[in-house]
Amino acid sequence: MDVIMNEEKIIAKDVSVFYGEKQALFDVNLSIDKNKVTSLIGPSGCGKSTFIRCINRMNDVIDICKVQGAIEINGHNIYDKSVDVVKLREKVGMVFQKPNPFPKSIYDNVAYGPTIHGLANNKTDMDQIVENSLKKAALWEEVKDRLNDAGTGLSGGQQQRLCIARAISINPEVILMDEPCSALDPIATAKIEDLIGELKETFTIVIVTHSMSQAARVSQKTGFFHLGKLIEFDSTDKIFKNPSNSMTQDYITGRFG
């Protein structure tokens, strides 16, 4: 019988993060599989968002932040001095907690990244990129007749799907999502969750979520963080049904958090 090996896309090795004197992450080690959804759960302030911001070096913009250890994407350490951070962020897209469309048209929101990165040779190419990105974000049918309308005029759920379309328009390999549904109603949340399931066919997805039911629905692997430490990392099924660590069990059953 053939054994199907999961291909590791991202490997974190002894990642610690300091904000000045305060240590926010302690020696995190985990590997994230290609074309899978990995959820990070844990109480507020436990280091989940700090960790995903290490994957696209967003912490670089904070003067007092220092990152130790290594994060490899496709076997290359993204903290190596030779790494071009702009090129890294082409490969690693990000969707934030609150939908944040630019104050531009729906079309220009999606076209923004491809324009900066020179991905389209002409208007026809750009039209195709915009259409494909909106289709992948399950938004095309709702907006195709009003692409010149402001992105900020869409509903919250549509705005978040527009932000996902914007993130995938430059064809990244990894998409980071930091609480992508926390500002959305249940119907919009269900649409984003369905979308995440489709997007993993093309992208590797890491999602930070406060919702354990969401982690259980959308992800194949789950990591539980507490006080800056990765307490447990395993298949989502095992984490929710049979965790190895009593702290994980206590968090999942609502004893703390």
C-alpha positions, 0 to 999 in steps of 0.5 A: 500500500502506498503511503501518502506523505504530507509535504511540509510547506512551512517549518518553524524552528525554536521561534521566540519573539521579544517585544523589548524586554517582554517575551511573547513567544517561547521556542515554538516548533511546528510544521505546516503542511502544503495545501492544508488548513492549519488552525491556531487556537488559544486564549487572547494574548497567547501568541497566536497572532504574533506567530503568524506575523512571523511567517510574513515578517510583519513583526519587522515593522515593530521597532522593539520586536526581535525574532529568534529561531528560523522559519523555513518556507520551501526549505529556505529560512525567511529570516536569512539576511539575503531574503527580500521581504517584499518578495516574501510578502508576494508569496505569503498573503494576509487577511486581517480580522477586520475587513480592510478594503482600500478606499478604491473601486472593487476592481482597483482593490483586486488590481492593486497588488498585480499592478505593483508587482507588474503581473499584467502586461495590459488591461485584458490581462488585468481584467482576467486576473481580477475576474479569476481572483473574485471567482476564487473568492466566491464574490464574482457573481455578486459584484461583476456588474458593479466593479467600479463601485467602492469596495467599502460599500459592500457588506462586511462579509463581501468586504472580507471576501474582497480582501481575500480576492486581493490577497490571492490576486498576486498568486501567493503560496501561503495565505495567513488569516488572523481571525477572518470571521470575528467581525462577521455574522453567521451567514457571512462566516459560513461563506468564508469557511466554505471558501477556505475549504476551496482555497486549500486546493491551491494555497496553504492556509494558516488561520488564527481563530477564537472559535473552536468550532470553526477550527474543528470545521475548517482545519486539518491540523490545529495548534494550541497556544497558551502564554506564548508557548505551543502546548500541543500540535496535532491533527485537528481530530486528535486535538478536539477528541483526544488531546495529549495535554490536560491544558488542551483538554481544559481549554477545549472543554471551556475550563479556562480561556 
